[in-house]
Amino acid sequence: MSDPVSVAALSLQLLSKRTEALNALRERAQRSKDIDIKDQMNTLYDNVLGLKEVVSRLLDENKALQNRLERQQNPPDSPKITRVGDTNYYFLGVEGPFCQPCFDGKGKMVALTPAEDWSGGVRRRCPVCKDYFYERRMTRDSTFIRVERG
């Protein structure tokens, strides 16, 4: 069975060639004094242009349907939840980590900040919901430096 897109493209190509021939014939008919021939040529010309437009629309619609079918047959990877240290993150293939609350609550894939050392622990932050995620909690023997403002 032929590919419908190829058939439509071939039809459009054939119509283009026929339109060129029709243009030449139309020019000759315009020099004629026979009004009926001129009328018929104009009607034929309009019909061919209308057919060309329909084929072009069908070609566009066919491509859109083919893309839709491709997406249905090969859906994008869904995010997978993975535990990293003390926290669960979403990963999309090798990309990530992404914020779990943002994805679970709003369906948004928000990349977290790079891991940063924090008082002996490791944490990341979501730039959207502003939550912190601790891959490794701070240790009890970490030294706190308290700055008092006064």
C-alpha positions as CSV (number, residue, x, y, z in Angstrom):
1,M,0.0,0.0,0.0
2,S,1.3,3.5,-0.9
3,D,2.1,6.0,1.8
4,P,-0.8,8.5,1.8
5,V,1.5,11.5,2.3
6,S,3.5,10.4,-0.8
7,V,0.4,10.1,-2.8
8,A,-0.9,13.5,-1.7
9,A,2.5,15.0,-2.5
10,L,2.6,13.4,-5.9
11,S,-0.9,14.7,-6.6
12,L,0.1,18.2,-5.6
13,Q,3.1,18.0,-7.9
14,L,1.0,16.8,-10.8
15,L,-1.5,19.6,-10.1
16,S,1.3,22.1,-10.2
17,K,2.4,20.9,-13.6
18,R,-1.1,20.9,-14.9
19,T,-1.6,24.5,-13.6
20,E,1.4,25.6,-15.6
21,A,-0.2,24.1,-18.8
22,L,-3.5,25.6,-17.9
23,N,-1.9,29.1,-17.4
24,A,-0.5,28.9,-21.0
25,L,-3.8,27.8,-22.4
26,R,-5.6,30.5,-20.4
27,E,-3.3,33.2,-22.0
28,R,-4.2,31.9,-25.4
29,A,-7.9,31.9,-24.6
30,Q,-7.7,35.5,-23.4
31,R,-6.5,36.5,-26.9
32,S,-9.5,34.8,-28.4
33,K,-12.7,36.7,-29.1
34,D,-14.9,33.7,-28.1
35,I,-16.5,34.6,-24.7
36,D,-17.7,31.1,-24.1
37,I,-14.1,29.7,-24.3
38,K,-12.9,32.4,-21.9
39,D,-15.7,31.6,-19.5
40,Q,-15.0,27.9,-19.6
41,M,-11.2,28.5,-19.2
42,N,-11.8,30.7,-16.1
43,T,-14.1,28.0,-14.6
44,L,-11.6,25.3,-15.3
45,Y,-8.8,27.4,-13.9
46,D,-10.8,28.0,-10.7
47,N,-11.6,24.3,-10.4
48,V,-8.0,23.3,-10.7
49,L,-6.9,25.9,-8.1
50,G,-9.6,24.7,-5.8
51,L,-8.5,21.1,-6.2
52,K,-4.9,22.1,-5.6
53,E,-6.0,23.8,-2.3
54,V,-7.9,20.8,-1.2
55,V,-4.9,18.5,-1.9
56,S,-2.7,20.8,0.0
57,R,-5.0,20.8,3.0
58,L,-5.3,17.0,2.9
59,L,-1.5,16.8,2.9
60,D,-1.2,19.0,5.9
61,E,-4.0,17.1,7.8
62,N,-2.4,13.8,6.9
63,K,1.0,15.0,8.3
64,A,-0.7,16.1,11.5
65,L,-2.5,12.8,11.9
66,Q,0.7,10.9,11.2
67,N,2.5,12.9,13.9
68,R,-0.3,12.3,16.3
69,L,-0.2,8.5,15.6
70,E,3.6,8.5,16.1
71,R,3.2,10.2,19.5
72,Q,0.5,7.7,20.5
73,Q,2.6,4.7,19.4
74,N,5.8,6.1,21.0
75,P,4.7,8.2,24.0
76,P,7.4,10.3,25.7
77,D,9.0,8.7,28.7
78,S,7.2,9.3,31.9
79,P,9.1,10.6,34.9
80,K,10.3,7.9,37.3
81,I,10.6,8.6,41.0
82,T,14.0,7.6,42.5
83,R,15.3,7.8,46.0
84,V,18.6,9.8,46.3
85,G,19.9,9.8,49.8
86,D,17.0,10.8,52.1
87,T,14.8,12.3,49.4
88,N,12.7,11.1,46.5
89,Y,13.1,12.9,43.2
90,Y,11.7,12.6,39.7
91,F,14.0,11.8,36.9
92,L,13.2,11.8,33.2
93,G,15.7,9.4,31.7
94,V,19.1,10.7,32.7
95,E,17.7,14.3,33.3
96,G,16.9,15.5,36.7
97,P,16.3,15.6,39.6
98,F,13.0,17.4,39.4
99,C,10.8,18.6,42.2
100,Q,8.4,16.0,43.4
101,P,5.7,18.3,45.0
102,C,5.6,20.5,41.8
103,F,5.1,17.4,39.6
104,D,2.6,15.7,41.9
105,G,0.6,18.8,42.6
106,K,0.8,20.7,39.3
107,G,2.2,18.3,36.8
108,K,5.2,20.6,36.2
109,M,8.7,19.3,35.7
110,V,10.8,21.8,37.7
111,A,14.6,21.2,37.8
112,L,16.1,21.6,41.3
113,T,19.2,23.6,42.0
114,P,22.5,21.8,42.0
115,A,23.4,19.9,45.3
116,E,25.0,22.2,47.8
117,D,26.9,21.4,51.0
118,W,24.9,22.7,54.0
119,S,26.2,22.3,57.5
120,G,27.6,18.9,56.9
121,G,24.6,17.8,54.8
122,V,23.6,18.1,51.2
123,R,20.5,19.9,50.0
124,R,18.8,21.2,46.8
125,R,16.1,23.8,46.4
126,C,13.1,24.2,44.0
127,P,13.1,27.6,42.4
128,V,9.3,27.5,42.0
129,C,7.9,26.2,45.3
130,K,11.0,27.2,47.3
131,D,11.1,23.9,49.2
132,Y,14.4,22.4,50.3
133,F,15.2,18.8,49.7
134,Y,17.8,17.2,51.9
135,E,19.7,14.3,50.4
136,R,21.8,14.1,53.5
137,R,20.8,15.8,56.7
138,M,23.2,17.9,58.5
139,T,25.3,16.1,61.2
140,R,24.9,16.9,64.9
141,D,28.6,17.6,65.3
142,S,28.4,20.3,62.6
143,T,29.5,23.7,63.8
144,F,26.9,26.4,63.7
145,I,27.9,30.0,63.4
146,R,25.1,32.1,64.7
147,V,25.1,35.7,63.6
148,E,23.1,38.0,65.8
149,R,22.0,41.2,64.4
150,G,21.5,44.0,66.7
